Amino acid sequence: MTAVHSPVDSSKLVAYLREQRGVLISGGQGDLKGHIFRIGHMGTVDLGQIERTVEALADGLTNLGYDADAAVMLEAARDAASRGVR
């Protein structure tokens, strides 16, 4: 599980990704509701799933008014994936 501080209302981001892109992430709980989103990545996750999630995040962030650069986000994700788990 990775928790990320969201530059937009994370409740809206979670809903957008679920409804418009079919990608399931979770929002924050308690005091963090609306402020963070959480991405689960236990078990087998392949590069295609990572890319789909990152592309959806970029789309959702942009749709909600944040200037997200999908190409930069994808490059960072691919770079991290190429280095593997340490």
N, CA, C and O atoms as a Maestro MAE file, in Angstrom:
{
 s_m_m2io_version
 :::
 2.0.0
}

f_m_ct {
 s_m_title
 :::
 protein
 m_atom[344] {
  # First column is atom index #
  i_m_mmod_type
  r_m_x_coord
  r_m_y_coord
  r_m_z_coord
  i_m_residue_number
  s_m_chain_name
  s_m_pdb_residue_name
  s_m_pdb_atom_name
  i_m_atomic_number
  :::
  1 25 0.851 -1.170 0.000 1 A "MET " " N  " 7
  2 3 0.000 0.000 0.000 1 A "MET " " CA " 6
  3 2 0.897 1.233 0.000 1 A "MET " " C  " 6
  4 15 1.837 1.341 0.787 1 A "MET " " O  " 8
  5 25 0.585 2.147 -0.893 2 A "THR " " N  " 7
  6 3 1.273 3.432 -0.926 2 A "THR " " CA " 6
  7 2 0.238 4.524 -0.719 2 A "THR " " C  " 6
  8 15 -0.790 4.551 -1.396 2 A "THR " " O  " 8
  9 25 0.510 5.427 0.219 3 A "ALA " " N  " 7
  10 3 -0.363 6.574 0.469 3 A "ALA " " CA " 6
  11 2 0.288 7.810 -0.146 3 A "ALA " " C  " 6
  12 15 1.489 8.035 0.001 3 A "ALA " " O  " 8
  13 25 -0.527 8.606 -0.838 4 A "VAL " " N  " 7
  14 3 -0.021 9.771 -1.560 4 A "VAL " " CA " 6
  15 2 -0.829 10.995 -1.160 4 A "VAL " " C  " 6
  16 15 -2.059 10.961 -1.159 4 A "VAL " " O  " 8
  17 25 -0.129 12.087 -0.818 5 A "HIS " " N  " 7
  18 3 -0.825 13.351 -0.561 5 A "HIS " " CA " 6
  19 2 -1.390 13.833 -1.889 5 A "HIS " " C  " 6
  20 15 -0.672 13.888 -2.888 5 A "HIS " " O  " 8
  21 25 -2.657 14.179 -1.906 6 A "SER " " N  " 7
  22 3 -3.324 14.543 -3.151 6 A "SER " " CA " 6
  23 2 -3.402 16.057 -3.322 6 A "SER " " C  " 6
  24 15 -3.783 16.763 -2.388 6 A "SER " " O  " 8
  25 25 -3.046 16.564 -4.506 7 A "PRO " " N  " 7
  26 3 -3.165 17.999 -4.763 7 A "PRO " " CA " 6
  27 2 -4.604 18.428 -5.064 7 A "PRO " " C  " 6
  28 15 -4.884 19.619 -5.199 7 A "PRO " " O  " 8
  29 25 -5.504 17.466 -5.167 8 A "VAL " " N  " 7
  30 3 -6.931 17.730 -5.386 8 A "VAL " " CA " 6
  31 2 -7.712 16.956 -4.331 8 A "VAL " " C  " 6
  32 15 -7.137 16.154 -3.594 8 A "VAL " " O  " 8
  33 25 -9.005 17.189 -4.257 9 A "ASP " " N  " 7
  34 3 -9.850 16.445 -3.318 9 A "ASP " " CA " 6
  35 2 -9.773 14.961 -3.668 9 A "ASP " " C  " 6
  36 15 -10.267 14.534 -4.712 9 A "ASP " " O  " 8
  37 25 -9.158 14.193 -2.798 10 A "SER " " N  " 7
  38 3 -8.933 12.779 -3.125 10 A "SER " " CA " 6
  39 2 -10.226 11.985 -3.217 10 A "SER " " C  " 6
  40 15 -10.272 10.973 -3.917 10 A "SER " " O  " 8
  41 25 -11.274 12.417 -2.531 11 A "SER " " N  " 7
  42 3 -12.562 11.722 -2.647 11 A "SER " " CA " 6
  43 2 -13.090 11.819 -4.074 11 A "SER " " C  " 6
  44 15 -13.632 10.853 -4.613 11 A "SER " " O  " 8
  45 25 -12.928 12.995 -4.680 12 A "LYS " " N  " 7
  46 3 -13.354 13.189 -6.067 12 A "LYS " " CA " 6
  47 2 -12.465 12.397 -7.023 12 A "LYS " " C  " 6
  48 15 -12.948 11.845 -8.011 12 A "LYS " " O  " 8
  49 25 -11.175 12.342 -6.730 13 A "LEU " " N  " 7
  50 3 -10.245 11.590 -7.573 13 A "LEU " " CA " 6
  51 2 -10.569 10.102 -7.547 13 A "LEU " " C  " 6
  52 15 -10.600 9.452 -8.593 13 A "LEU " " O  " 8
  53 25 -10.809 9.562 -6.357 14 A "VAL " " N  " 7
  54 3 -11.162 8.143 -6.216 14 A "VAL " " CA " 6
  55 2 -12.421 7.838 -7.024 14 A "VAL " " C  " 6
  56 15 -12.476 6.842 -7.745 14 A "VAL " " O  " 8
  57 25 -13.432 8.698 -6.902 15 A "ALA " " N  " 7
  58 3 -14.693 8.490 -7.619 15 A "ALA " " CA " 6
  59 2 -14.486 8.576 -9.131 15 A "ALA " " C  " 6
  60 15 -15.026 7.758 -9.875 15 A "ALA " " O  " 8
  61 25 -13.713 9.555 -9.591 16 A "TYR " " N  " 7
  62 3 -13.472 9.715 -11.023 16 A "TYR " " CA " 6
  63 2 -12.777 8.484 -11.599 16 A "TYR " " C  " 6
  64 15 -13.190 7.957 -12.633 16 A "TYR " " O  " 8
  65 25 -11.729 8.033 -10.931 17 A "LEU " " N  " 7
  66 3 -11.001 6.869 -11.441 17 A "LEU " " CA " 6
  67 2 -11.887 5.634 -11.496 17 A "LEU " " C  " 6
  68 15 -11.819 4.858 -12.449 17 A "LEU " " O  " 8
  69 25 -12.712 5.453 -10.485 18 A "ARG " " N  " 7
  70 3 -13.608 4.291 -10.457 18 A "ARG " " CA " 6
  71 2 -14.656 4.396 -11.569 18 A "ARG " " C  " 6
  72 15 -14.855 3.451 -12.333 18 A "ARG " " O  " 8
  73 25 -15.318 5.541 -11.654 19 A "GLU " " N  " 7
  74 3 -16.452 5.700 -12.572 19 A "GLU " " CA " 6
  75 2 -16.038 5.891 -14.027 19 A "GLU " " C  " 6
  76 15 -16.693 5.366 -14.928 19 A "GLU " " O  " 8
  77 25 -14.971 6.627 -14.267 20 A "GLN " " N  " 7
  78 3 -14.591 6.966 -15.638 20 A "GLN " " CA " 6
  79 2 -13.509 6.066 -16.226 20 A "GLN " " C  " 6
  80 15 -13.440 5.885 -17.442 20 A "GLN " " O  " 8
  81 25 -12.658 5.496 -15.356 21 A "ARG " " N  " 7
  82 3 -11.520 4.724 -15.861 21 A "ARG " " CA " 6
  83 2 -11.508 3.271 -15.410 21 A "ARG " " C  " 6
  84 15 -10.695 2.483 -15.893 21 A "ARG " " O  " 8
  85 25 -12.396 2.905 -14.492 22 A "GLY " " N  " 7
  86 3 -12.434 1.528 -14.005 22 A "GLY " " CA " 6
  87 2 -11.235 1.149 -13.160 22 A "GLY " " C  " 6
  88 15 -10.900 -0.030 -13.049 22 A "GLY " " O  " 8
  89 25 -10.586 2.137 -12.563 23 A "VAL " " N  " 7
  90 3 -9.413 1.915 -11.714 23 A "VAL " " CA " 6
  91 2 -9.823 2.138 -10.265 23 A "VAL " " C  " 6
  92 15 -10.412 3.164 -9.924 23 A "VAL " " O  " 8
  93 25 -9.505 1.165 -9.420 24 A "LEU " " N  " 7
  94 3 -9.895 1.234 -8.016 24 A "LEU " " CA " 6
  95 2 -8.707 1.596 -7.140 24 A "LEU " " C  " 6
  96 15 -7.737 0.844 -7.041 24 A "LEU " " O  " 8
  97 25 -8.797 2.757 -6.506 25 A "ILE " " N  " 7
  98 3 -7.866 3.168 -5.468 25 A "ILE " " CA " 6
  99 2 -8.723 3.538 -4.269 25 A "ILE " " C  " 6
  100 15 -9.950 3.569 -4.369 25 A "ILE " " O  " 8
  101 25 -8.096 3.817 -3.145 26 A "SER " " N  " 7
  102 3 -8.843 4.168 -1.937 26 A "SER " " CA " 6
  103 2 -8.487 5.574 -1.500 26 A "SER " " C  " 6
  104 15 -7.395 6.072 -1.776 26 A "SER " " O  " 8
  105 25 -9.425 6.205 -0.813 27 A "GLY " " N  " 7
  106 3 -9.177 7.524 -0.250 27 A "GLY " " CA " 6
  107 2 -8.646 7.410 1.167 27 A "GLY " " C  " 6
  108 15 -8.440 6.315 1.689 27 A "GLY " " O  " 8
  109 25 -8.433 8.556 1.770 28 A "GLY " " N  " 7
  110 3 -7.989 8.589 3.156 28 A "GLY " " CA " 6
  111 2 -9.151 8.341 4.103 28 A "GLY " " C  " 6
  112 15 -10.316 8.388 3.708 28 A "GLY " " O  " 8
  113 25 -8.814 8.078 5.354 29 A "GLN " " N  " 7
  114 3 -9.814 7.849 6.387 29 A "GLN " " CA " 6
  115 2 -9.621 8.886 7.487 29 A "GLN " " C  " 6
  116 15 -8.531 9.432 7.654 29 A "GLN " " O  " 8
  117 25 -10.680 9.147 8.226 30 A "GLY " " N  " 7
  118 3 -10.592 10.079 9.349 30 A "GLY " " CA " 6
  119 2 -10.126 11.454 8.902 30 A "GLY " " C  " 6
  120 15 -10.650 12.019 7.943 30 A "GLY " " O  " 8
  121 25 -9.128 11.989 9.613 31 A "ASP " " N  " 7
  122 3 -8.608 13.324 9.304 31 A "ASP " " CA " 6
  123 2 -7.956 13.412 7.923 31 A "ASP " " C  " 6
  124 15 -7.772 14.508 7.393 31 A "ASP " " O  " 8
  125 25 -7.612 12.273 7.346 32 A "LEU " " N  " 7
  126 3 -6.959 12.269 6.032 32 A "LEU " " CA " 6
  127 2 -7.945 12.168 4.872 32 A "LEU " " C  " 6
  128 15 -7.542 12.225 3.710 32 A "LEU " " O  " 8
  129 25 -9.233 12.020 5.179 33 A "LYS " " N  " 7
  130 3 -10.245 11.926 4.123 33 A "LYS " " CA " 6
  131 2 -10.216 13.203 3.284 33 A "LYS " " C  " 6
  132 15 -10.258 14.314 3.812 33 A "LYS " " O  " 8
  133 25 -10.142 13.020 1.973 34 A "GLY " " N  " 7
  134 3 -10.087 14.150 1.053 34 A "GLY " " CA " 6
  135 2 -8.683 14.670 0.805 34 A "GLY " " C  " 6
  136 15 -8.474 15.505 -0.075 34 A "GLY " " O  " 8
  137 25 -7.697 14.170 1.592 35 A "HIS " " N  " 7
  138 3 -6.334 14.686 1.495 35 A "HIS " " CA " 6
  139 2 -5.330 13.703 0.909 35 A "HIS " " C  " 6
  140 15 -4.319 14.119 0.342 35 A "HIS " " O  " 8
  141 25 -5.593 12.406 1.037 36 A "ILE " " N  " 7
  142 3 -4.669 11.410 0.488 36 A "ILE " " CA " 6
  143 2 -5.449 10.392 -0.331 36 A "ILE " " C  " 6
  144 15 -6.666 10.265 -0.200 36 A "ILE " " O  " 8
  145 25 -4.724 9.670 -1.177 37 A "PHE " " N  " 7
  146 3 -5.288 8.475 -1.799 37 A "PHE " " CA " 6
  147 2 -4.295 7.351 -1.586 37 A "PHE " " C  " 6
  148 15 -3.102 7.578 -1.388 37 A "PHE " " O  " 8
  149 25 -4.815 6.129 -1.632 38 A "ARG " " N  " 7
  150 3 -3.982 4.952 -1.370 38 A "ARG " " CA " 6
  151 2 -4.078 3.994 -2.550 38 A "ARG " " C  " 6
  152 15 -5.153 3.754 -3.098 38 A "ARG " " O  " 8
  153 25 -2.925 3.457 -2.922 39 A "ILE " " N  " 7
  154 3 -2.851 2.500 -4.021 39 A "ILE " " CA " 6
  155 2 -2.346 1.179 -3.455 39 A "ILE " " C  " 6
  156 15 -1.269 1.117 -2.862 39 A "ILE " " O  " 8
  157 25 -3.129 0.130 -3.643 40 A "GLY " " N  " 7
  158 3 -2.714 -1.198 -3.204 40 A "GLY " " CA " 6
  159 2 -1.869 -1.862 -4.271 40 A "GLY " " C  " 6
  160 15 -2.176 -1.784 -5.460 40 A "GLY " " O  " 8
  161 25 -0.802 -2.516 -3.838 41 A "HIS " " N  " 7
  162 3 0.071 -3.188 -4.803 41 A "HIS " " CA " 6
  163 2 0.689 -4.447 -4.207 41 A "HIS " " C  " 6
  164 15 1.847 -4.769 -4.471 41 A "HIS " " O  " 8
  165 25 -0.091 -5.145 -3.409 42 A "MET " " N  " 7
  166 3 0.386 -6.425 -2.878 42 A "MET " " CA " 6
  167 2 0.115 -7.512 -3.913 42 A "MET " " C  " 6
  168 15 -0.841 -7.423 -4.684 42 A "MET " " O  " 8
  169 25 0.944 -8.511 -3.923 43 A "GLY " " N  " 7
  170 3 0.771 -9.589 -4.892 43 A "GLY " " CA " 6
  171 2 1.454 -9.248 -6.196 43 A "GLY " " C  " 6
  172 15 2.335 -8.390 -6.247 43 A "GLY " " O  " 8
  173 25 1.043 -9.925 -7.244 44 A "THR " " N  " 7
  174 3 1.655 -9.743 -8.550 44 A "THR " " CA " 6
  175 2 1.055 -8.530 -9.248 44 A "THR " " C  " 6
  176 15 -0.155 -8.460 -9.462 44 A "THR " " O  " 8
  177 25 1.899 -7.592 -9.594 45 A "VAL " " N  " 7
  178 3 1.495 -6.399 -10.341 45 A "VAL " " CA " 6
  179 2 2.460 -6.286 -11.511 45 A "VAL " " C  " 6
  180 15 3.677 -6.309 -11.324 45 A "VAL " " O  " 8
  181 25 1.912 -6.164 -12.725 46 A "ASP " " N  " 7
  182 3 2.804 -6.055 -13.880 46 A "ASP " " CA " 6
  183 2 2.874 -4.616 -14.378 46 A "ASP " " C  " 6
  184 15 2.092 -3.763 -13.959 46 A "ASP " " O  " 8
  185 25 3.814 -4.361 -15.272 47 A "LEU " " N  " 7
  186 3 4.035 -3.007 -15.775 47 A "LEU " " CA " 6
  187 2 2.787 -2.442 -16.442 47 A "LEU " " C  " 6
  188 15 2.510 -1.249 -16.312 47 A "LEU " " O  " 8
  189 25 2.041 -3.262 -17.144 48 A "GLY " " N  " 7
  190 3 0.810 -2.790 -17.782 48 A "GLY " " CA " 6
  191 2 -0.193 -2.256 -16.775 48 A "GLY " " C  " 6
  192 15 -0.844 -1.241 -17.025 48 A "GLY " " O  " 8
  193 25 -0.324 -2.925 -15.645 49 A "GLN " " N  " 7
  194 3 -1.239 -2.457 -14.600 49 A "GLN " " CA " 6
  195 2 -0.748 -1.142 -14.000 49 A "GLN " " C  " 6
  196 15 -1.539 -0.243 -13.715 49 A "GLN " " O  " 8
  197 25 0.553 -1.046 -13.816 50 A "ILE " " N  " 7
  198 3 1.128 0.196 -13.288 50 A "ILE " " CA " 6
  199 2 0.879 1.337 -14.266 50 A "ILE " " C  " 6
  200 15 0.453 2.421 -13.866 50 A "ILE " " O  " 8
  201 25 1.144 1.098 -15.544 51 A "GLU " " N  " 7
  202 3 0.941 2.137 -16.557 51 A "GLU " " CA " 6
  203 2 -0.519 2.559 -16.629 51 A "GLU " " C  " 6
  204 15 -0.816 3.750 -16.725 51 A "GLU " " O  " 8
  205 25 -1.426 1.604 -16.583 52 A "ARG " " N  " 7
  206 3 -2.857 1.924 -16.641 52 A "ARG " " CA " 6
  207 2 -3.262 2.794 -15.453 52 A "ARG " " C  " 6
  208 15 -4.026 3.746 -15.610 52 A "ARG " " O  " 8
  209 25 -2.754 2.471 -14.278 53 A "THR " " N  " 7
  210 3 -3.085 3.243 -13.083 53 A "THR " " CA " 6
  211 2 -2.497 4.647 -13.164 53 A "THR " " C  " 6
  212 15 -3.174 5.623 -12.841 53 A "THR " " O  " 8
  213 25 -1.248 4.754 -13.592 54 A "VAL " " N  " 7
  214 3 -0.599 6.063 -13.701 54 A "VAL " " CA " 6
  215 2 -1.301 6.925 -14.752 54 A "VAL " " C  " 6
  216 15 -1.526 8.113 -14.521 54 A "VAL " " O  " 8
  217 25 -1.646 6.350 -15.891 55 A "GLU " " N  " 7
  218 3 -2.375 7.101 -16.921 55 A "GLU " " CA " 6
  219 2 -3.723 7.577 -16.396 55 A "GLU " " C  " 6
  220 15 -4.125 8.713 -16.649 55 A "GLU " " O  " 8
  221 25 -4.419 6.716 -15.668 56 A "ALA " " N  " 7
  222 3 -5.711 7.089 -15.092 56 A "ALA " " CA " 6
  223 2 -5.542 8.197 -14.064 56 A "ALA " " C  " 6
  224 15 -6.342 9.132 -14.021 56 A "ALA " " O  " 8
  225 25 -4.505 8.100 -13.235 57 A "LEU " " N  " 7
  226 3 -4.243 9.153 -12.248 57 A "LEU " " CA " 6
  227 2 -3.990 10.489 -12.935 57 A "LEU " " C  " 6
  228 15 -4.533 11.513 -12.520 57 A "LEU " " O  " 8
  229 25 -3.175 10.486 -13.975 58 A "ALA " " N  " 7
  230 3 -2.895 11.724 -14.706 58 A "ALA " " CA " 6
  231 2 -4.180 12.307 -15.280 58 A "ALA " " C  " 6
  232 15 -4.406 13.514 -15.200 58 A "ALA " " O  " 8
  233 25 -5.013 11.461 -15.854 59 A "ASP " " N  " 7
  234 3 -6.291 11.901 -16.409 59 A "ASP " " CA " 6
  235 2 -7.186 12.480 -15.315 59 A "ASP " " C  " 6
  236 15 -7.764 13.554 -15.481 59 A "ASP " " O  " 8
  237 25 -7.297 11.767 -14.202 60 A "GLY " " N  " 7
  238 3 -8.147 12.227 -13.107 60 A "GLY " " CA " 6
  239 2 -7.665 13.532 -12.507 60 A "GLY " " C  " 6
  240 15 -8.460 14.438 -12.257 60 A "GLY " " O  " 8
  241 25 -6.368 13.632 -12.276 61 A "LEU " " N  " 7
  242 3 -5.812 14.870 -11.719 61 A "LEU " " CA " 6
  243 2 -6.063 16.046 -12.655 61 A "LEU " " C  " 6
  244 15 -6.459 17.125 -12.212 61 A "LEU " " O  " 8
  245 25 -5.833 15.836 -13.950 62 A "THR " " N  " 7
  246 3 -6.065 16.890 -14.936 62 A "THR " " CA " 6
  247 2 -7.532 17.284 -14.971 62 A "THR " " C  " 6
  248 15 -7.861 18.470 -15.007 62 A "THR " " O  " 8
  249 25 -8.412 16.291 -14.961 63 A "ASN " " N  " 7
  250 3 -9.850 16.555 -14.982 63 A "ASN " " CA " 6
  251 2 -10.289 17.371 -13.774 63 A "ASN " " C  " 6
  252 15 -11.243 18.143 -13.857 63 A "ASN " " O  " 8
  253 25 -9.602 17.204 -12.660 64 A "LEU " " N  " 7
  254 3 -9.959 17.913 -11.429 64 A "LEU " " CA " 6
  255 2 -9.161 19.205 -11.240 64 A "LEU " " C  " 6
  256 15 -9.182 19.799 -10.162 64 A "LEU " " O  " 8
  257 25 -8.452 19.640 -12.298 65 A "GLY " " N  " 7
  258 3 -7.820 20.951 -12.278 65 A "GLY " " CA " 6
  259 2 -6.343 21.000 -11.939 65 A "GLY " " C  " 6
  260 15 -5.780 22.089 -11.817 65 A "GLY " " O  " 8
  261 25 -5.700 19.854 -11.784 66 A "TYR " " N  " 7
  262 3 -4.266 19.834 -11.490 66 A "TYR " " CA " 6
  263 2 -3.508 19.580 -12.785 66 A "TYR " " C  " 6
  264 15 -3.922 18.750 -13.595 66 A "TYR " " O  " 8
  265 25 -2.407 20.285 -12.985 67 A "ASP " " N  " 7
  266 3 -1.615 20.149 -14.211 67 A "ASP " " CA " 6
  267 2 -0.710 18.923 -14.103 67 A "ASP " " C  " 6
  268 15 0.449 19.032 -13.701 67 A "ASP " " O  " 8
  269 25 -1.245 17.763 -14.462 68 A "ALA " " N  " 7
  270 3 -0.494 16.502 -14.391 68 A "ALA " " CA " 6
  271 2 0.057 16.167 -15.769 68 A "ALA " " C  " 6
  272 15 -0.668 16.220 -16.763 68 A "ALA " " O  " 8
  273 25 1.329 15.826 -15.830 69 A "ASP " " N  " 7
  274 3 1.983 15.471 -17.087 69 A "ASP " " CA " 6
  275 2 2.102 13.950 -17.160 69 A "ASP " " C  " 6
  276 15 2.985 13.357 -16.539 69 A "ASP " " O  " 8
  277 25 1.211 13.329 -17.919 70 A "ALA " " N  " 7
  278 3 1.172 11.866 -18.002 70 A "ALA " " CA " 6
  279 2 2.497 11.291 -18.488 70 A "ALA " " C  " 6
  280 15 2.932 10.251 -17.993 70 A "ALA " " O  " 8
  281 25 3.145 11.945 -19.444 71 A "ALA " " N  " 7
  282 3 4.404 11.424 -19.984 71 A "ALA " " CA " 6
  283 2 5.484 11.378 -18.908 71 A "ALA " " C  " 6
  284 15 6.224 10.398 -18.815 71 A "ALA " " O  " 8
  285 25 5.578 12.415 -18.107 72 A "VAL " " N  " 7
  286 3 6.572 12.461 -17.028 72 A "VAL " " CA " 6
  287 2 6.244 11.418 -15.969 72 A "VAL " " C  " 6
  288 15 7.133 10.730 -15.470 72 A "VAL " " O  " 8
  289 25 4.967 11.304 -15.630 73 A "MET " " N  " 7
  290 3 4.545 10.322 -14.630 73 A "MET " " CA " 6
  291 2 4.844 8.902 -15.099 73 A "MET " " C  " 6
  292 15 5.334 8.078 -14.327 73 A "MET " " O  " 8
  293 25 4.548 8.618 -16.366 74 A "LEU " " N  " 7
  294 3 4.813 7.282 -16.907 74 A "LEU " " CA " 6
  295 2 6.308 6.981 -16.956 74 A "LEU " " C  " 6
  296 15 6.725 5.865 -16.646 74 A "LEU " " O  " 8
  297 25 7.112 7.959 -17.340 75 A "GLU " " N  " 7
  298 3 8.559 7.752 -17.385 75 A "GLU " " CA " 6
  299 2 9.094 7.416 -15.990 75 A "GLU " " C  " 6
  300 15 9.926 6.521 -15.840 75 A "GLU " " O  " 8
  301 25 8.619 8.131 -14.978 76 A "ALA " " N  " 7
  302 3 9.067 7.862 -13.607 76 A "ALA " " CA " 6
  303 2 8.642 6.465 -13.155 76 A "ALA " " C  " 6
  304 15 9.416 5.755 -12.513 76 A "ALA " " O  " 8
  305 25 7.422 6.076 -13.488 77 A "ALA " " N  " 7
  306 3 6.932 4.745 -13.105 77 A "ALA " " CA " 6
  307 2 7.726 3.648 -13.809 77 A "ALA " " C  " 6
  308 15 8.087 2.645 -13.194 77 A "ALA " " O  " 8
  309 25 7.994 3.840 -15.092 78 A "ARG " " N  " 7
  310 3 8.765 2.837 -15.845 78 A "ARG " " CA " 6
  311 2 10.194 2.734 -15.318 78 A "ARG " " C  " 6
  312 15 10.755 1.642 -15.231 78 A "ARG " " O  " 8
  313 25 10.774 3.877 -14.970 79 A "ASP " " N  " 7
  314 3 12.127 3.869 -14.422 79 A "ASP " " CA " 6
  315 2 12.160 3.104 -13.101 79 A "ASP " " C  " 6
  316 15 13.042 2.273 -12.881 79 A "ASP " " O  " 8
  317 25 11.204 3.385 -12.231 80 A "ALA " " N  " 7
  318 3 11.145 2.673 -10.946 80 A "ALA " " CA " 6
  319 2 10.940 1.176 -11.161 80 A "ALA " " C  " 6
  320 15 11.574 0.358 -10.496 80 A "ALA " " O  " 8
  321 25 10.058 0.822 -12.086 81 A "ALA " " N  " 7
  322 3 9.785 -0.597 -12.352 81 A "ALA " " CA " 6
  323 2 11.015 -1.301 -12.922 81 A "ALA " " C  " 6
  324 15 11.252 -2.473 -12.630 81 A "ALA " " O  " 8
  325 25 11.789 -0.595 -13.728 82 A "SER " " N  " 7
  326 3 12.970 -1.217 -14.340 82 A "SER " " CA " 6
  327 2 14.052 -1.529 -13.308 82 A "SER " " C  " 6
  328 15 14.874 -2.422 -13.514 82 A "SER " " O  " 8
  329 25 14.048 -0.793 -12.202 83 A "ARG " " N  " 7
  330 3 15.029 -1.027 -11.140 83 A "ARG " " CA " 6
  331 2 14.605 -2.149 -10.208 83 A "ARG " " C  " 6
  332 15 15.425 -2.675 -9.456 83 A "ARG " " O  " 8
  333 25 13.327 -2.521 -10.251 84 A "GLY " " N  " 7
  334 3 12.844 -3.641 -9.441 84 A "GLY " " CA " 6
  335 2 12.740 -3.317 -7.966 84 A "GLY " " C  " 6
  336 15 13.009 -2.199 -7.526 84 A "GLY " " O  " 8
  337 25 12.345 -4.320 -7.224 85 A "VAL " " N  " 7
  338 3 12.173 -4.188 -5.776 85 A "VAL " " CA " 6
  339 2 13.510 -4.420 -5.104 85 A "VAL " " C  " 6
  340 15 14.243 -5.344 -5.458 85 A "VAL " " O  " 8
  341 25 13.822 -3.585 -4.141 86 A "ARG " " N  " 7
  342 3 15.085 -3.733 -3.396 86 A "ARG " " CA " 6
  343 2 14.790 -4.070 -1.964 86 A "ARG " " C  " 6
  344 15 15.712 -4.236 -1.166 86 A "ARG " " O  " 8
  :::
 }
 m_bond[343] {
  # First column is bond index #
  i_m_from
  i_m_to
  i_m_order
  :::
  1 1 2 1
  2 2 3 1
  3 3 4 2
  4 3 5 1
  5 5 6 1
  6 6 7 1
  7 7 8 2
  8 7 9 1
  9 9 10 1
  10 10 11 1
  11 11 12 2
  12 11 13 1
  13 13 14 1
  14 14 15 1
  15 15 16 2
  16 15 17 1
  17 17 18 1
  18 18 19 1
  19 19 20 2
  20 19 21 1
  21 21 22 1
  22 22 23 1
  23 23 24 2
  24 23 25 1
  25 25 26 1
  26 26 27 1
  27 27 28 2
  28 27 29 1
  29 29 30 1
  30 30 31 1
  31 31 32 2
  32 31 33 1
  33 33 34 1
  34 34 35 1
  35 35 36 2
  36 35 37 1
  37 37 38 1
  38 38 39 1
  39 39 40 2
  40 39 41 1
  41 41 42 1
  42 42 43 1
  43 43 44 2
  44 43 45 1
  45 45 46 1
  46 46 47 1
  47 47 48 2
  48 47 49 1
  49 49 50 1
  50 50 51 1
  51 51 52 2
  52 51 53 1
  53 53 54 1
  54 54 55 1
  55 55 56 2
  56 55 57 1
  57 57 58 1
  58 58 59 1
  59 59 60 2
  60 59 61 1
  61 61 62 1
  62 62 63 1
  63 63 64 2
  64 63 65 1
  65 65 66 1
  66 66 67 1
  67 67 68 2
  68 67 69 1
  69 69 70 1
  70 70 71 1
  71 71 72 2
  72 71 73 1
  73 73 74 1
  74 74 75 1
  75 75 76 2
  76 75 77 1
  77 77 78 1
  78 78 79 1
  79 79 80 2
  80 79 81 1
  81 81 82 1
  82 82 83 1
  83 83 84 2
  84 83 85 1
  85 85 86 1
  86 86 87 1
  87 87 88 2
  88 87 89 1
  89 89 90 1
  90 90 91 1
  91 91 92 2
  92 91 93 1
  93 93 94 1
  94 94 95 1
  95 95 96 2
  96 95 97 1
  97 97 98 1
  98 98 99 1
  99 99 100 2
  100 99 101 1
  101 101 102 1
  102 102 103 1
  103 103 104 2
  104 103 105 1
  105 105 106 1
  106 106 107 1
  107 107 108 2
  108 107 109 1
  109 109 110 1
  110 110 111 1
  111 111 112 2
  112 111 113 1
  113 113 114 1
  114 114 115 1
  115 115 116 2
  116 115 117 1
  117 117 118 1
  118 118 119 1
  119 119 120 2
  120 119 121 1
  121 121 122 1
  122 122 123 1
  123 123 124 2
  124 123 125 1
  125 125 126 1
  126 126 127 1
  127 127 128 2
  128 127 129 1
  129 129 130 1
  130 130 131 1
  131 131 132 2
  132 131 133 1
  133 133 134 1
  134 134 135 1
  135 135 136 2
  136 135 137 1
  137 137 138 1
  138 138 139 1
  139 139 140 2
  140 139 141 1
  141 141 142 1
  142 142 143 1
  143 143 144 2
  144 143 145 1
  145 145 146 1
  146 146 147 1
  147 147 148 2
  148 147 149 1
  149 149 150 1
  150 150 151 1
  151 151 152 2
  152 151 153 1
  153 153 154 1
  154 154 155 1
  155 155 156 2
  156 155 157 1
  157 157 158 1
  158 158 159 1
  159 159 160 2
  160 159 161 1
  161 161 162 1
  162 162 163 1
  163 163 164 2
  164 163 165 1
  165 165 166 1
  166 166 167 1
  167 167 168 2
  168 167 169 1
  169 169 170 1
  170 170 171 1
  171 171 172 2
  172 171 173 1
  173 173 174 1
  174 174 175 1
  175 175 176 2
  176 175 177 1
  177 177 178 1
  178 178 179 1
  179 179 180 2
  180 179 181 1
  181 181 182 1
  182 182 183 1
  183 183 184 2
  184 183 185 1
  185 185 186 1
  186 186 187 1
  187 187 188 2
  188 187 189 1
  189 189 190 1
  190 190 191 1
  191 191 192 2
  192 191 193 1
  193 193 194 1
  194 194 195 1
  195 195 196 2
  196 195 197 1
  197 197 198 1
  198 198 199 1
  199 199 200 2
  200 199 201 1
  201 201 202 1
  202 202 203 1
  203 203 204 2
  204 203 205 1
  205 205 206 1
  206 206 207 1
  207 207 208 2
  208 207 209 1
  209 209 210 1
  210 210 211 1
  211 211 212 2
  212 211 213 1
  213 213 214 1
  214 214 215 1
  215 215 216 2
  216 215 217 1
  217 217 218 1
  218 218 219 1
  219 219 220 2
  220 219 221 1
  221 221 222 1
  222 222 223 1
  223 223 224 2
  224 223 225 1
  225 225 226 1
  226 226 227 1
  227 227 228 2
  228 227 229 1
  229 229 230 1
  230 230 231 1
  231 231 232 2
  232 231 233 1
  233 233 234 1
  234 234 235 1
  235 235 236 2
  236 235 237 1
  237 237 238 1
  238 238 239 1
  239 239 240 2
  240 239 241 1
  241 241 242 1
  242 242 243 1
  243 243 244 2
  244 243 245 1
  245 245 246 1
  246 246 247 1
  247 247 248 2
  248 247 249 1
  249 249 250 1
  250 250 251 1
  251 251 252 2
  252 251 253 1
  253 253 254 1
  254 254 255 1
  255 255 256 2
  256 255 257 1
  257 257 258 1
  258 258 259 1
  259 259 260 2
  260 259 261 1
  261 261 262 1
  262 262 263 1
  263 263 264 2
  264 263 265 1
  265 265 266 1
  266 266 267 1
  267 267 268 2
  268 267 269 1
  269 269 270 1
  270 270 271 1
  271 271 272 2
  272 271 273 1
  273 273 274 1
  274 274 275 1
  275 275 276 2
  276 275 277 1
  277 277 278 1
  278 278 279 1
  279 279 280 2
  280 279 281 1
  281 281 282 1
  282 282 283 1
  283 283 284 2
  284 283 285 1
  285 285 286 1
  286 286 287 1
  287 287 288 2
  288 287 289 1
  289 289 290 1
  290 290 291 1
  291 291 292 2
  292 291 293 1
  293 293 294 1
  294 294 295 1
  295 295 296 2
  296 295 297 1
  297 297 298 1
  298 298 299 1
  299 299 300 2
  300 299 301 1
  301 301 302 1
  302 302 303 1
  303 303 304 2
  304 303 305 1
  305 305 306 1
  306 306 307 1
  307 307 308 2
  308 307 309 1
  309 309 310 1
  310 310 311 1
  311 311 312 2
  312 311 313 1
  313 313 314 1
  314 314 315 1
  315 315 316 2
  316 315 317 1
  317 317 318 1
  318 318 319 1
  319 319 320 2
  320 319 321 1
  321 321 322 1
  322 322 323 1
  323 323 324 2
  324 323 325 1
  325 325 326 1
  326 326 327 1
  327 327 328 2
  328 327 329 1
  329 329 330 1
  330 330 331 1
  331 331 332 2
  332 331 333 1
  333 333 334 1
  334 334 335 1
  335 335 336 2
  336 335 337 1
  337 337 338 1
  338 338 339 1
  339 339 340 2
  340 339 341 1
  341 341 342 1
  342 342 343 1
  343 343 344 2
  :::
 }
}
